[in-house]
Amino acid sequence: MGPYYARCLYSYTERIRSLLYQLKGCKDIELAGIFLAKQAPILKLIYNGYEMVPAPSFRRRDLDRGFNHVHEMFKCLKLPFINALEKTDDIKQADSSFEERLNVSKHIRFRDDASVLNRKILFVDDLITTGSTAKACCDLLMDRGAKTVRILAMGHTRKKETEKAKRKGFGALATFFKSP
């Protein structure tokens, strides 16, 4: 399926990497609101009528951290959330090779208690590197009857893997705004 249109707010700079680590690794939930603070008013207008599906985290990681960082980052948009996806294995994309990242779909499933039928879905994630996770998740959402699926990510990398991913069916990346 796909390609899917993705809007990414920032390039993955050292500053963004550091802030994400502080949010996720240091469990600094107070930082969650800074990533979209400036853009939230316009994003609310752009995605009016959409419901957000956050990128799945492994449940134990969220429990250990005390929160889901993606949910916390994007809740400022005040759009309804649907927790439709979950990771079945504790894999970290950052620790995976490009080839392993392309097979991420085998570690994600659609939850039995969720529905996206005929809904406009905004898939949200903190970071897009190859686009494999976003594409796998969006494919699952479309397979389950979503009317429309768009992607909004806080950041994206500018690695050569991104170019490879585009050739494998991932849509356009748009970057705007300066780092927080």
N, C-alpha and C positions, 0 to 999 in steps of 0.2 A: 504494500500500500504506500501511500505518501506520493510525492514529497509533501512536507508540511511546512507552513510558514512559521518561522521563529523570530521573535523580537528579543534581542539581548541588550541589556542596558549598559553593560560595561565590558571592556576588555579585561582579561584576567591579569592584572598587574600584581606586582609584589604587595602593594598596599591592599588590594582586594583579597589576595591570598592570606595576608596577615589578619585582616578583619574576619574572614571566614573561619580561620583557625581559632581565633579568639571566641567567636560565637559557638562553633561546634566543639572544638577540642577543649576549650577552657570553660565551657558551659555558661558563657556570658550572655544570657537571654536578653539583657537590656540593649545589646547591640542590634538585635533583629530589626528594629524599626528604622535604622539609618539607611539601609540599602535602597529603599524605595520612597523615602520621605519626600524628596522633591518631585518625583514623577507620579506619585499616587493620584493626584487630581486628574491628570490627563489620562492615565491608564484606566481609571474608573469610567471615564467617558468612552474610551476606545473599546473597552470590554463590557460595557453595559449589556446585561442580558445573558452573560456567560456564567457558568459555574466552574469553580476551580477544582482540579484534581492535582494534588501534590505528587511529586515524584516519590516513589516508595522508598522507605528506609527499612532496614531490618529492625523488627520490633524491639529486640533486646537493646540495640543501640539507642533507640529513642527512650526506652525505659531507663537505661544507664545515664543518659544525658538529662533526662527529666522533661524533655520537650522534643518536638519535631521541628528542626530548624527551618525547613522549607515552609511549613505552615506558619510559623512565627514571622518569617520574613514577608509573606504575602498577605497576611490577614488585614493589613492596613488598607487593602483594596475594598474591603467590606463586601466581597462577593461570597455567595454560599460555597462551602467546601463539600466535596464528595470524596470520601476516602475509599476509592474504588480499587486501588492497586496495592499489592504488597510484594515485598521481596521474600522469596522462599529460602534463600541462603544468605549467609553473612559474608558477602563479597564486597570488596571496596574497588570501585572503578579505578581509583588512583593507583592501586597496586597491580592493575591488570595491563597486559600488553594490548596493542591495537587489535590484534586478532581475537583475543579473549573478550575485549569490549564489544566486538561485533556479535558475539554470542550471548549477550546479556539477557536476551529474551527468555532463555531457558531458566532464568532465576527470578522471573516476575510473573505474577498471575493476577487475574481479575478476581476480586473478592465476591463470594457467593451472595453476600448481603447487600450488594451495591447495584445501582442501575444508572445508566447514562442514556437510556433509550430516548431518542429524539431531542436530546439536549445539546445546547451549544457549550462546548467544553474548552476551558483554558487550562492546558497542562502547564504546571509551574515547577521550576527547578532552580537550584542555586547556580549551577554551572553546566555548560555544555562544552564538551571537549570534542568527541567524535560525532556526537549526535545519536549514537546507538541506543542509549537508554531512552531518550526522548522518542525516537522513532518506534522502538519496541512498545513503549507505553501507548503512544498514539495509535499504533496499529491495533492494539488490544481494545482501546476505547472505540475505534471505528467498527471493529468486529462485533462489539456489543451494542451497536446501533446509535452511537453518537451522531447527531445531525451535522455538527461542525467541530473540528478540533484545531485549535491554535496553540502555539507554544510561547510562553513568556519565561525567560531565564534572566536571572540577575547578571550573569556574566558568561563570557565564552573565551576560549583560548584561541590563539592565532597560530596554532601549530600546523604542521603539514598534515596531521591526521584529520584536521577539519576539512581540508581540501579533499582528502580521500573520501571522507564521509559524504560530502556533497555529491561526489560522483556515484555513490552507492544509494542515492535516493533521498537524501536529506535536503530540505528546502533552504531557502535564502536566509542568511543571517543579517540582521540589521542592528547596528550599534549606534547608540546616541547617548548623550549626557556624559558628564565628566565623573570621575570617581568620587565617592563620598569623602 
